Amino acid sequence: MKPITTKVSPTGEISIGGISTKTLAETYGTPLYVIDYATLEANANAYLKPLQTLYPNSLVTYASKACLVKGLIAPLAALGMGFDVVSAGEIITAIKGGADTNKMVFHGNNKSKEELELAITHNIRIIIDNETEIKLLSAASTKLNKKARVLVRIKPEIEAHTHEYIKTGHIDSKFGIDKNHILEAIRTLNNDSNIDFLGIHSHIGSQIFDIEPFVDLAKIMVGHMKRIKDELGIEIKELNLGGGIGIQYTTADNAPKIALVLEAMIKSLKESLTEHHLNEPLLMVEPGRSTIATAGVTLYEIGTVKTTPGLNYVFIDGGMADNPRFIMYKSLYTFELANRANEPATKPYTIAGKFCESGDKIGENVMLPDTNEGDHLIVYGTGAYNYAMASNYNRFCKPAMIMVKDGAVIELLKRETIEDLLKNDV
Ligand SMILES: Cc1ncc(COP(=O)(O)O)c(C=O)c1O
């Protein structure tokens, strides 16, 4: 749950990537998103290394919706990652950051004509979500006179044990084509001379701890490959099994080892392929959270500490706008005082933000030492879906983001200014 470089000094000060959090907070201000390169690298390699031996014909695309800024692209690309993107904004950011478009995959359940044209122009694989998109895609590729490289997203109808809002593979999900319409969709795509139909995709949800859903998913998707071959005579060249492996936010989370999930999923995939006499397709996976969540922390400065008859509140200089996951999902995190980490955590606190909303909290019953104004709070596991979902609620400026590596800082994102906020006001 903590970055692998996290250390506590004899005086109780936490450092990450070889730099004290005090120095980081003083130099870059708070709230501050900090990404530890060593952890990011280890998380990426937790996919890339096992796949090199288990299934070399594979491509790992980082689900950039988890956290995307230009400066994250080159380090991840250098490790061998491709990128899964869901908007024109993510496409352009990834390209400007140096992503290889041949290793990019474009998602979305309501892609615009312009987004489809952008993806086709850059030769990015497009994951088709529905029948309307097939028509738009056909028109876009005809207009550009360029072949679109396409996979079809299928609802695998698996209920993964995760939060309601992050289940995507079940039958009423807004994502993907249901099994009764797959053949028709693929027939249409395959008959279109402007479309290069490559394969099928599915993603069953996020923050999944069980291995079985991934084992079942591989089997189910090979079943679709078989049906497509038998009924349409089309061999699936590429199979994308999505992302979703869970991570440890608190000690209560029993996150699986990535290598074990991959091992079990690939065993299931290979057995099913053999059973149905099918060739091995290119295998793609799209990890987001498990690549970056534990690499990221957020640093805050504590202002007021307020006691009510029932609660001890700690007010931080951020909150729901830089970390909306608590208010959205009641997500749990691990917290420490970054400047007093060797003191016993004796008192329960509610960690509340500075936004005009009673629900503006990022933690409840958080045990900390007796806390004072001016202490620094560190929240672990905030690398994924924090900055990515941040807002300017109450017209607050979004925090800065830095990466720490071997005692050095790489700036990823400047702190927003009020001038930035006013830039588009007319
Ligand atoms: C299609 C798709 N792929 C990959 C992911 C990444 O999931 P995670 O961050 O849980 O790995 C998501 C996120 O929901 C997704 O929708």
PDBQT file of the ligand as one rigid body, heavy atoms in Angstrom, charges set to zero:
ROOT
HETATM    1  C1  LIG A 501     -12.006  -0.832 -20.318  1.00  0.00    +0.000 C 
HETATM    2  C2  LIG A 501     -11.175  -0.656 -19.107  1.00  0.00    +0.000 A 
HETATM    3  N1  LIG A 501      -9.934  -1.188 -19.106  1.00  0.00    +0.000 NA
HETATM    4  C3  LIG A 501      -9.136  -1.055 -18.040  1.00  0.00    +0.000 A 
HETATM    5  C4  LIG A 501      -9.553  -0.384 -16.907  1.00  0.00    +0.000 A 
HETATM    6  C5  LIG A 501      -8.616  -0.274 -15.748  1.00  0.00    +0.000 C 
HETATM    7  O1  LIG A 501      -9.102  -0.885 -14.630  1.00  0.00    +0.000 OA
HETATM    8  P1  LIG A 501      -8.193  -0.917 -13.319  1.00  0.00    +0.000 P 
HETATM    9  O2  LIG A 501      -7.779   0.474 -13.035  1.00  0.00    +0.000 OA
HETATM   10  O3  LIG A 501      -9.066  -1.480 -12.276  1.00  0.00    +0.000 OA
HETATM   11  O4  LIG A 501      -7.028  -1.808 -13.636  1.00  0.00    +0.000 OA
HETATM   12  C6  LIG A 501     -10.824   0.173 -16.870  1.00  0.00    +0.000 A 
HETATM   13  C7  LIG A 501     -11.299   0.871 -15.660  1.00  0.00    +0.000 C 
HETATM   14  O5  LIG A 501     -12.403   0.798 -15.232  1.00  0.00    +0.000 OA
HETATM   15  C8  LIG A 501     -11.669   0.038 -18.003  1.00  0.00    +0.000 A 
HETATM   16  O6  LIG A 501     -12.893   0.551 -18.034  1.00  0.00    +0.000 OA
ENDROOT
TORSDOF 0
